[in-house]
Every structure is written in C-alpha cells, then in structure tokens.
Amino acid sequence: MTEQAPPAAASQVSDTPEAAALLLATFAEFYRQEIGAEEDVHRTLPFYGTALGIVVGALAYAAGRLPKLPDVIQHEGLIAFWVAFGFLLIAIMDAVLVLIFLSRAIARRNYQRVGPEAAVRARVAALQESYDTITVSGRQRDRKLAGDVQQLLLESYSEVTPINRELNRLRYRFRAYASSHLVRSLIWALGATTVIFMADKVGYFPKVIP
C-alpha cells in the first residue's frame, strides 16, 4: 500500500516553524488592530457632539443678533448683512454635512471574524484524520499537524484582515470628511459672528431693542 502525501498546507510552513510562528503572531496582531479600530469612530462621537454644540451656539447668537433685512438702511449695513447671512448659510450646510458623514461613518459594517471555534476544531479534526492514514511517527505527525494548523490560521487571517481593514478605511474616510466640514462650519460661524459684531459696533446695524 502506497503512502498518501500529507496536505499541501502543512508543507508550506512545516519546514520553517519559527518563521511561521512569527508570521502567525504578526497576522494575529494585524487582525486585533483592525478589530479594535472598529470602535474608533464611535469613541470620537463625544468630540463631534461638543464641537457641533459650539457651532449651534454660535449660529444661534449670530442669528439672534442679525437684524431683519427691512431694518437695515445703510449701504454698508446691507453688505455686512449679506456677508453674515452667507456665512451663516454655509456654516449650517457644513454642519449638516458633518451629521451626514458621521452617520455614514458609524453605519453598520459586516466585519469578518476568524472562526467560529467549532469550525476550527472540526477542521483540525479532519486534518488529524488525514494524518492517521500516513505512516509517520507520533512526533513527526504532531509537527506536521502543528504546521498545518498554523497554515490554516494564516489563511484565515489573510482572508479576514484585509476585509476589515478596508471597512475601517471607509469609516476613517467618512470621519475625515466630517472633520473637514466641522472645521469649516466653525470657521464660517466665527466669521458670521465677527461680521455681525463689528457691524453692530460701528453702527451699520440698527440697535437691537431687548
């Protein structure tokens, strides 16, 4: 009876056990990093909530200090009014875009996981059965089986980790868009507040009667 050759997966790493162990540890760390990064966007939500609160407060102040258009008589006042109004409008649009991109960043993603445990155990059991038909010593069979299990885990990490990494990149990209619009919204709100404050101080706007 001819001996059956061991599975190809085992031969890929069984000849270099130390390198395979190092590679497996590296892949496992990459996998943990991507799984941990899944919640990064959610952890930054309080920051965005606080920043948007500042934007809303600035917009409320600016809108409350901006006079009605029919009450503005001076030419300089009309210029200041439309400049401030444009700043306010752009700030509101950017604030809305912040919410839109944040909602896309925190949307549910189909992250992949290694396992489940039952499937891994079943695969290892199948590998053990395949080695039962091979005439090798117990020590040699254990070494080959360990190499086969390492290869199995390497393949799992190689398949799962890039998918999770791409999902995290998508989250980070949307969060970056949200951050960009948040900063611009703050700038426009500050600009509107400054224009209204200066125009009010130099007398271009009518005095607001409490």
Sequence and secondary structure as in RCSB ss.txt:
>XXXX:A:sequence
MTEQAPPAAASQVSDTPEAAALLLATFAEFYRQEIGAEEDVHRTLPFYGTALGIVVGALAYAAGRLPKLPDVIQH
EGLIAFWVAFGFLLIAIMDAVLVLIFLSRAIARRNYQRVGPEAAVRARVAALQESYDTITVSGRQRDRKLAGDVQ
QLLLESYSEVTPINRELNRLRYRFRAYASSHLVRSLIWALGATTVIFMADKVGYFPKVIP
>XXXX:A:secstr
       HHHHHHTT HHHHHHHHHHHHHHHHHHHHGGGHHHHTHHHHHHHHHHHHHHHHHHHHHS  GGG  SH
HHHHHHHHHHHHHHHHHHHHHHHHHHHHHHSS      S  HHHHHHHHHHHHHHHHTS   HHHHHHHHHHHHH
HHHHHHHHHHHHHHHHHHHHHHHHHHHHHHHHHHHHHHHHHHHHHHHHHHHHTSS     
